Amino acid sequence: MRFRGSAEKARTGGAKVEEQQSVQRNLALQRQWYGEPLGDRVRRLIVAFRTSQAHIAEVLGISGPMLSQVMSGRRAKIGNPSVLARLVMLERKVLMPGVAAGESEAVAQALEDVRCSRPSLARENNPPVQRANGEESAWPVLREVARPSELELVAELIDGDYPALAELLRRAAAGDSA
């Protein structure tokens, strides 16, 4: 009986070693593919958005258990390109002034924007493209650094040389897409 226990222990120990090797291999692949382990990236988002791992999973469009497996290295990659694109979008949203300041409304809006997005990955390793909001996502940032009257004034000043940028500033000042 004692021998049987030792054999079982040896088998279990061997399985644990194999699992640890698999996790280490997956984490190395994540570093190669994503620049660092995905667990580190997701944990930063959890802290930045002051939310749970389950909520981040929902926003990304991946199941909680699947995200957990990717974060721990039990899985090497995120198979769905849209989920990866949303992860990158969330990382970029952290840099928005309201989100960085921890404003609850800005944080909630950023999470909702990403959750509702239908991103696609462009070819040649270009960053993810968000089809929904377009230039409207720049308007709050522009309005935060300048009043509408200032945006209109700058638009007038640059209109001759940069008409497209001037029009963007006018739309940001007006707050609509017309």
Protein Blocks (a to p, Z undefined) as FASTA:
>chain_A
ZZmmmmmmmmmmmmmmmmmmmmmmmmmmmmmmnopafklmmmmmmmmnopafklmmmmno
pafklmmmmmnopafbdfblklmmmmmmmmmmmmpmklmnopaklmmmmmmmmmmpccdd
dehhiacddfklmmmlmmmmmmmmpcfklmmmmmmmmmmmmmmlmmmmmmmmnopaZZ
